[in-house]
Amino acid sequence: MKDLEKIKSEDLGCQVQDANPGNFAIEQEVAQLVGATVPAPTEPSADDARELGAQILVFLRRALTPIQLALLTDLAAIYAHLDSRCTDYTPAAYAPYQPRPYDPMRPLIPRTLPNLLQAITAFSARKISNGSAPNDGIPDGTSFAHIIGSRSMVTKLDDTNEGWVCDSVMPNFPNLGDATLRMGSITVANALNNLGASGVVRLEGTKAITSGAIQYNDPMPLNATEIYADDVETSDAIFSQKAYPNLQKVSMKKVRSLNGRSFYDLQAEGPLKEVYLPELRTYDTWAFLLDYGGEKDKYLSLILLEIGSDVSCNISNWNPTNALSSSASDLVADPTAHPTWNNLDQFLQNFREHIALRLTANGSGKTLTLSQAVRDAIHAAEATYGIEAIIVTQKGWTLSPAPTA
């Protein structure tokens, strides 16, 4: 038994001995990363190898290589990220990197773990954050005053502050494209009219728009191509008597009440194609989709309207001449999938999916009121789309007015 124990000890001692030459350098390098020192190992004897400490040393030395590689990889990734943040802004305390231009008199500090905290905290003096917006035109460290005084630099906004009240009209950023804002509510008329956003605008987390007026208080940005305000639940006049020359899509998927003259004389006759109001229940019926002169042809290309489905609904002001055309196909959503469709085909398909099939199944006493042109188009295509059968027979609603023929 003694001899066996001695043999095992000697074998273990040899393993420790073999581990020393190849791993001590690694131990030193890893120790340097964490700011520690490792004494040089002594030659173990067979008796020393019986000790638990020697066995642990063998285990640790064998584990050092993957630990070292993991630390070096992670540390390099962290420094690389910090390096990317220094493209236009190099804080003075950020010693591991040279300022631009290179200063040969300034010594480099190694990119090691003990120096990482200094590198990170050097960025604490930055004053402006534009959320996660890449390529926004705003260099890191730009001051608030600089941005306000040089608004043409801003090309994208992605505000990560949530729940704040927008009670002032926002300034104009003439080169702004997309914008994402996360205010909790808007309480001032025309709040975003002059924002300048010429791309997609998203209001995320905005629950209410309440500026207290029945018209002219529309807060939306006038140059946007698409506007998403899918968290808004109630609003006074919105899209009221303003010109939106580029607007193609509006989505307000939670709004249930539109007070005042909402979607009234919205001057987007050409581009507006899609309006999503799937939960809308109450609105000023005399003004909805109506223009100032009482005309019903201001929404010529509105080919998709999605609206509330469990109350009587009057959309008689919707008379989209372009969308009802059987001789044009410029509004077909996917010409590749439907090469033979014209605008009227797309309109009828959208009406079937976004209005007829969404009506509540208990439609007794409820009426869907359409413009005469829309009613006649549905009636003429009944054999193909079956919209009347869905609304009247399946859902139990009344359709108004009667078809012309």
C-alpha positions in Angstrom: 0.0 0.0 0.0 2.8 2.3 0.9 4.6 1.7 -2.4 1.4 2.3 -4.3 0.9 5.6 -2.5 4.5 6.6 -3.2 4.1 5.8 -6.9 1.0 8.0 -7.1 2.7 10.8 -5.4 5.7 10.7 -7.6 3.5 10.6 -10.7 1.6 13.7 -9.5 4.8 15.4 -8.8 5.9 14.8 -12.4 2.6 16.3 -13.7 3.2 19.4 -11.6 6.8 19.5 -12.9 5.7 19.2 -16.5 3.1 21.9 -16.1 5.6 24.5 -14.8 7.7 25.4 -17.9 4.7 25.9 -20.3 2.3 27.6 -18.0 4.1 30.0 -15.7 4.3 32.6 -18.5 0.5 32.2 -18.9 0.1 32.6 -15.1 2.1 35.8 -15.2 0.1 37.2 -18.1 -3.3 36.5 -16.6 -2.1 37.9 -13.3 -1.1 41.1 -15.1 -4.6 41.4 -16.4 -6.1 41.5 -12.9 -3.2 43.5 -11.4 -1.8 40.6 -9.4 1.6 38.9 -9.2 2.4 35.2 -9.2 5.6 33.9 -7.5 7.7 31.5 -9.6 6.9 27.9 -8.6 9.4 25.7 -6.9 10.3 22.3 -8.0 7.8 20.0 -6.1 9.0 16.8 -4.5 7.0 13.6 -4.4 6.1 14.3 -0.8 5.0 17.9 -1.6 2.7 16.4 -4.3 0.7 14.7 -1.6 -0.5 18.0 -0.4 -3.9 19.3 -1.6 -2.3 22.6 -2.5 -0.1 21.0 -5.1 -3.0 19.1 -6.6 -5.0 22.4 -6.9 -2.0 24.0 -8.5 -1.9 21.4 -11.2 -5.6 21.9 -11.8 -5.4 25.7 -12.0 -2.4 25.6 -14.3 -4.2 23.4 -16.7 -7.2 25.7 -16.7 -5.3 28.9 -17.2 -5.1 28.7 -21.0 -8.9 28.8 -21.8 -9.3 31.4 -19.0 -6.6 33.5 -20.5 -8.0 33.3 -23.9 -11.5 34.2 -22.7 -10.2 37.2 -20.7 -8.2 38.5 -23.6 -11.0 38.1 -26.0 -13.6 39.9 -23.8 -11.2 42.6 -22.8 -10.2 43.3 -26.4 -13.9 43.5 -27.3 -14.6 46.0 -24.6 -11.7 48.2 -25.6 -12.7 47.9 -29.3 -16.2 49.2 -28.4 -14.7 52.1 -26.5 -12.4 52.8 -29.4 -15.5 53.1 -31.7 -16.9 55.7 -29.4 -13.8 57.9 -29.9 -14.3 58.5 -33.6 -15.2 62.1 -33.1 -14.7 62.6 -29.3 -11.6 61.7 -27.3 -11.9 62.5 -23.6 -8.7 63.7 -22.0 -8.8 61.1 -19.3 -9.1 58.3 -21.8 -5.4 57.4 -21.5 -5.3 54.0 -23.1 -5.9 55.7 -26.5 -3.9 58.4 -28.1 -5.8 61.7 -28.9 -6.1 62.7 -32.4 -3.7 63.8 -33.8 -1.2 61.4 -32.3 0.9 62.8 -29.5 4.3 61.1 -29.3 5.1 62.8 -25.9 2.1 61.1 -24.3 2.8 57.6 -23.1 0.4 54.8 -23.9 -1.2 53.0 -21.0 -1.6 49.3 -21.6 -5.2 48.1 -22.3 -5.3 45.9 -19.3 -8.1 45.1 -16.9 -6.8 47.5 -14.1 -6.9 50.4 -16.6 -10.4 49.6 -17.9 -12.3 51.5 -15.3 -10.3 54.7 -16.1 -11.1 54.2 -19.8 -14.9 53.8 -19.1 -15.3 56.6 -16.6 -13.5 59.0 -19.0 -16.8 59.0 -21.0 -18.9 60.2 -18.1 -18.6 63.8 -19.1 -20.6 63.3 -22.3 -23.7 65.5 -22.2 -25.9 64.3 -25.1 -27.3 60.9 -25.8 -29.4 60.2 -28.9 -30.4 56.7 -27.8 -29.5 54.0 -30.2 -29.7 56.0 -33.4 -26.7 55.2 -35.6 -25.3 57.8 -38.1 -27.4 60.5 -36.5 -25.0 63.3 -37.4 -24.4 64.2 -33.7 -20.9 63.5 -32.5 -20.4 62.1 -29.0 -20.0 64.9 -26.5 -21.9 67.5 -28.4 -23.5 69.9 -26.0 -27.2 70.8 -25.9 -26.4 74.4 -26.9 -24.4 73.2 -29.8 -27.3 71.1 -31.2 -29.9 73.9 -30.7 -27.5 76.3 -32.4 -26.6 74.0 -35.3 -29.7 71.9 -35.9 -28.8 71.1 -39.4 -26.3 68.5 -38.1 -29.1 66.2 -36.8 -30.2 63.5 -39.3 -31.9 61.0 -37.0 -33.6 61.1 -33.6 -34.1 58.1 -31.3 -35.0 59.5 -27.9 -34.8 56.8 -25.1 -36.4 59.0 -22.4 -39.8 57.7 -21.7 -43.0 59.1 -20.2 -42.3 62.8 -20.3 -44.9 65.4 -21.2 -44.4 67.3 -24.4 -45.8 70.7 -23.5 -43.8 72.9 -25.9 -43.5 73.1 -29.7 -40.3 71.2 -30.7 -37.8 73.1 -32.9 -37.1 72.4 -36.5 -34.3 70.1 -37.6 -34.1 70.7 -41.4 -32.2 67.6 -42.3 -34.0 65.2 -40.0 -35.1 61.9 -41.6 -36.5 59.2 -39.2 -37.5 60.1 -35.7 -38.6 57.9 -32.7 -40.0 59.8 -29.7 -41.2 58.3 -26.4 -43.1 61.1 -24.6 -46.0 59.9 -22.4 -48.4 62.6 -23.7 -48.7 65.7 -25.9 -50.5 68.6 -24.3 -49.7 71.5 -26.8 -51.1 72.2 -30.2 -48.8 71.8 -33.3 -46.1 70.1 -31.1 -44.2 68.4 -33.8 -45.4 70.2 -36.9 -42.1 71.8 -37.6 -39.9 69.0 -36.5 -38.7 68.5 -40.0 -38.8 64.7 -40.0 -39.1 63.6 -43.7 -39.1 59.8 -43.1 -40.8 57.4 -40.6 -42.0 59.0 -37.3 -42.8 56.8 -34.3 -44.4 57.9 -31.1 -43.8 55.0 -28.7 -45.5 54.9 -25.3 -47.5 58.1 -26.1 -50.9 57.5 -24.5 -52.8 60.7 -25.0 -52.9 63.8 -27.2 -54.9 66.5 -25.3 -54.3 70.1 -26.3 -57.8 71.2 -25.6 -58.8 72.4 -29.1 -61.3 71.0 -31.6 -59.2 71.9 -34.7 -55.9 73.2 -35.8 -54.1 71.5 -33.0 -52.8 68.5 -34.9 -49.3 67.8 -33.4 -47.9 65.5 -36.1 -44.8 66.3 -38.2 -45.9 67.6 -41.6 -43.2 66.2 -43.8 -43.3 62.6 -42.6 -44.0 59.7 -45.0 -45.3 57.3 -42.3 -46.6 58.0 -38.8 -47.0 55.4 -36.1 -48.7 56.3 -32.9 -49.9 52.9 -31.9 -50.0 53.5 -28.1 -52.3 56.5 -28.3 -55.7 55.7 -26.7 -57.4 59.1 -26.9 -56.9 62.2 -28.9 -58.5 65.5 -29.7 -58.3 66.9 -33.2 -55.5 65.1 -35.1 -54.7 65.4 -38.8 -56.9 68.5 -38.9 -56.7 71.0 -41.7 -53.0 70.6 -42.3 -51.0 69.8 -45.5 -49.1 66.5 -45.5 -47.5 66.4 -48.9 -45.6 63.2 -48.4 -47.8 61.2 -46.0 -48.5 57.6 -47.2 -49.4 55.7 -44.0 -50.9 56.4 -40.6 -51.2 53.8 -37.9 -52.9 54.3 -34.5 -53.8 50.8 -33.4 -55.1 51.5 -29.9 -57.0 54.8 -30.3 -60.6 54.4 -29.3 -61.8 58.0 -29.3 -61.0 60.9 -31.7 -62.5 64.1 -30.4 -62.9 67.3 -32.4 -62.2 67.5 -36.1 -59.9 64.5 -36.5 -59.0 63.4 -40.0 -60.8 66.5 -41.2 -59.6 68.3 -44.3 -56.3 66.3 -44.2 -54.6 67.7 -47.2 -52.9 64.5 -48.4 -54.9 63.9 -51.5 -52.2 62.3 -53.5 -49.9 60.1 -51.3 -52.1 58.8 -48.4 -52.8 55.1 -49.0 -53.2 53.4 -45.7 -54.9 54.4 -42.4 -55.1 51.9 -39.5 -57.6 52.7 -36.8 -58.7 49.1 -35.8 -60.0 50.1 -32.3 -61.7 53.4 -33.1 -65.2 53.5 -31.6 -66.2 57.2 -31.3 -65.4 60.2 -33.5 -67.0 63.3 -34.8 -68.9 61.8 -37.7 -69.6 65.0 -39.6 -65.9 65.7 -39.9 -64.3 62.3 -40.2 -62.7 62.0 -43.7 -64.5 65.2 -44.8 -62.9 68.3 -46.2 -63.5 71.9 -45.3 -65.9 72.5 -48.2 -68.0 69.5 -47.4 -66.5 67.5 -50.3 -65.9 63.8 -50.1 -63.0 63.4 -52.5 -60.0 64.5 -50.4 -58.7 60.9 -49.9 -58.4 59.9 -53.5 -55.7 57.2 -53.0 -56.8 55.9 -49.6 -57.0 52.2 -50.6 -56.8 50.7 -47.1 -58.9 51.8 -44.1 -59.1 49.7 -41.0 -61.6 50.9 -38.5 -63.5 49.8 -35.3 -65.8 46.8 -35.6 -68.4 46.6 -32.8 -70.3 49.9 -33.2 -72.3 51.5 -36.0 -69.8 53.1 -38.3 -70.3 56.0 -40.7 -67.5 56.3 -43.3 -69.7 57.8 -46.0 -67.1 60.6 -46.6 -64.6 58.1 -47.9 -64.8 58.3 -51.7 -61.3 57.4 -53.0 -61.5 58.0 -56.7 -58.1 56.7 -57.5 -58.4 53.6 -55.3 -61.7 52.7 -57.1 -60.1 52.9 -60.5 -60.2 49.7 -62.6 -58.0 51.3 -65.3 -55.0 52.1 -63.0 -52.7 49.7 -61.0 -50.3 52.2 -59.3 -51.8 51.3 -55.8 -51.5 47.6 -56.1 -49.4 46.5 -53.1 -47.7 43.5 -54.7 -47.8 43.6 -58.5 -45.5 40.5 -58.6 -48.0 38.4 -56.7 -51.0 39.9 -58.4 -49.9 41.0 -61.9 -53.4 41.2 -63.3 -54.9 43.3 -60.4 -55.9 46.9 -60.8 -56.5 49.4 -58.0 -60.1 48.4 -57.6 -59.1 44.8 -57.1 -56.7 45.8 -54.3 -59.4 48.1 -52.8 -62.0 45.3 -52.6 -59.5 42.8 -51.2 -58.5 45.3 -48.5 -62.1 46.2 -47.7 -62.9 42.5 -47.3 -60.0 41.8 -44.9 -59.8 45.1 -43.0 -63.4 46.0 -42.6 -65.9 43.3 -43.6 -64.3 40.3 -41.8 -63.5 42.4 -38.7 -67.1 43.4 -38.0 -68.6 41.9 -34.9 -70.6 38.8 -35.5 -73.5 40.2 -33.4 -74.4 43.0 -35.8 -78.1 43.3 -35.0 -79.0 47.0 -34.9 -75.6 48.1 -36.3 -75.1 49.9 -39.6 -72.1 50.3 -41.8 -72.6 53.5 -43.8 -70.6 53.9 -47.0 -70.3 56.5 -49.8 -72.4 55.6 -52.8 -69.3 55.0 -54.9 -67.9 52.5 -52.4 -71.2 50.8 -52.0 -71.7 50.4 -55.7 -68.2 49.0 -56.2 -68.8 46.4 -53.5 -72.1 45.4 -55.0 -70.8 45.1 -58.5 -68.0 42.7 -57.3 -70.2 40.6 -55.1 -69.7 37.5 -57.2 -66.0 37.7 -56.8 -65.4 39.0 -53.3 -68.7 38.2 -51.4 -68.4 41.3 -49.2 -72.2 41.9 -48.9 -72.7 38.3 -47.9 -70.1 38.6 -45.1 -71.5 41.9 -43.8 -75.2 41.2 -44.1 -75.6 37.4 -43.9 -72.7 36.3 -41.8 -72.3 39.3 -39.5 -75.9 40.5 -39.4 -75.1 44.2 -40.1 -77.1 46.6 -42.2 -75.4 48.2 -45.2 -76.3 51.7 -46.2 -77.0 53.1 -48.7 -78.7 50.8 -51.1 -76.7 50.1 -54.3 -77.5 52.3 -57.3 -78.2 49.3 -59.5 
